[in-house]
Structure formats: structure tokens, C-alpha cells
Amino acid sequence: MKKITLSLVLLSTISTFSIAGGNIQPVESIVEEVEESPAGNFYVGAGYSHLNMNIEGSQMLNSVFHPPVLGETDITGHSLLLLAGYNFNQFLALEGRYSFSMGNLDVENDAGDSELDADMSNLALYLKPMYPIGSLTLYALLGYGQVTLDDGTEYSENGFQWGVGATYDVYENIGLFIDYTRLYDDKGFDNTWIDQDVVVDAINIGVTYKF
């Protein structure tokens, strides 16, 4: 009896669809295409760099200082920083930087404070690991560069450079950054100050623009 009742219900349902002229169509799943943002993008930037060369040790006898001085010496320059880079993704970028002093360099040592008619610059290429936290991005700089001091005679050193810093996105494509970079750390500098520890570093602040 139950089988007969079920059969009658099925026949009634089918007849209803047939009378109404309805055809059962398969339901098509709607898949929305999401446009992905490009994996990488170019950016440029500019800012201020405070370049500093610290020379430790005893007497320094070379063409840079007349007369030679004793003790620790700091040579600093107010510098313009230019940079350009490419973001492979939100975690890794490649960045090139060039900083160069504007005006005379300031010299501070046991002989007092003075100015030096010379130029100091740095040219480098860095791999840039990044870690985004909302609008803030922490990053490191690992690469190779050349530091140059030129007072008529050019002194330069190539080597490994590193840095740490942070960027804050003010707008979608504009960011503010601040970082510290160690540009050179060894004894001597281009056959100058051979037995002395020489450290060149920089504090940088500026703005970037993404394309």
C-alpha cells in the first residue's frame, strides 16, 4: 500500500511540471572572478641622510687632515638620498640607493670642530625582506655598496652593507620611512688609516611613492 501511495505522489509531481511546461534546468554555480593586484610594483623615493664616518685610534696622517690630529674623529655630511625599488610581493623587494653630501663636511676631533671641503657618498643595491603589520612595514636591508670620500683625492671602499627600518603608508601609494644603515665597518679605508677602526653609517628619513 505504501509503495502504491509513493508512486502516485511521484506521478502527480511529474504531471504538475509537465502541465506547467516547466523544465528542470541544472543549477549553474556562479563564480565571481576576483582581479588580483599585481605581484610586484615599482617605487621611488627621496629623503635626508645623515652620513657619518667615525675613525678611531692614534695619529691620522694623510691628505684629509692638515695638520694631522690625534684621537677619535667624526666626519659627517648632510646628504640627499635617492632610491628606487621593485616589490616582488609584500615580503620581498629589491632596492637601489644613492646618497651624496651637500656642502662641506663637518669634522669633530680632539683638535676641535672644523669644516672639510670634501664630498662623501654611498651607492648600494639591497635585497629588502619585509614584514607588514597593517599600514606599518618593518624591513631589513642586505646588500653591497661603495662608500666614497673625495677631498680632491678619491678614497673608496666596496663591501657588504646592512640596515633596518620601517615604512608607514600614509596613503595607498605614499609612505614615510626611517632607517639605519651600516655602510662600512673595518680597519683602514682605501689604504688610509690602515691600523684604525673605521665605521661609516647613516640615519635616513624620507618618502616613497609606489607606481
NORGI-V595446 format. One line per field, one symbol per residue. ss: DSSP state (2 for helix, 1 for strand, 0 for the rest). psi: psi as a letter, one per 20 degrees, with the letter a starting at -180 (. if undefined). A space follows every 50 residues. Layout:
# NORGI-V595446
ss=???
psi=???
This chain:
# NORGI-V595446
ss=02222222222222222220000000000000000000001111111111 11111000010000000010001111111111111111100111111111 10001111100111110011111111111111100111111111111111 00011111111111111110000111111111111111100111111111 11111111110
psi=ghhgghhhgghggghghggikqpoqqpppoopppoqqqhrqqqrrqappn ppopoqbbpooaihporqrqapppoqpoqppqqqrpohaiiprppqqpqq qoaqqpppahiaqrqpnrqprppqpqpnpqopncippqrqpobprppppo khpppqpqapqrrqaqppogahjpqpqprppohqnrprolkqlgjqpppp rqpqqaqqpp.
